Amino acid sequence: MTTKTFTIKAEDLITLTKAAKLLDVSHATVYRWVEARKLAVVHVNNRMFIDRKQVEDLKKRRDQDGFMVFTVRRKIKTRSHKSNYGNKA
């Protein structure tokens, strides 16, 4: 993991929830985009923030080009269900 140090104004950072509202998508969608590195985040005291300009640029592109969809593929976790239903001892 690469760590970069830079200076950014606090008013230029927004939470993932605020970014989701501005982009009119769910918080989970924004988080998936972050996980897939479609959006860059800044970590401050164990909280994640996104640069407001990055969100505004994405919103402008989406408004110009139509709805933009990022495909995020992740492995589906499966659970094994061990139950005794139907089994007579």
Secondary structure, DSSP 8 states (H G I E B T S, - for coil): ---------GGGEEEHHHHHHHHTS-HHHHHHHHHTTSS--EEETTEEEEEHHHHHHHHHHHHHHS------------------TT---
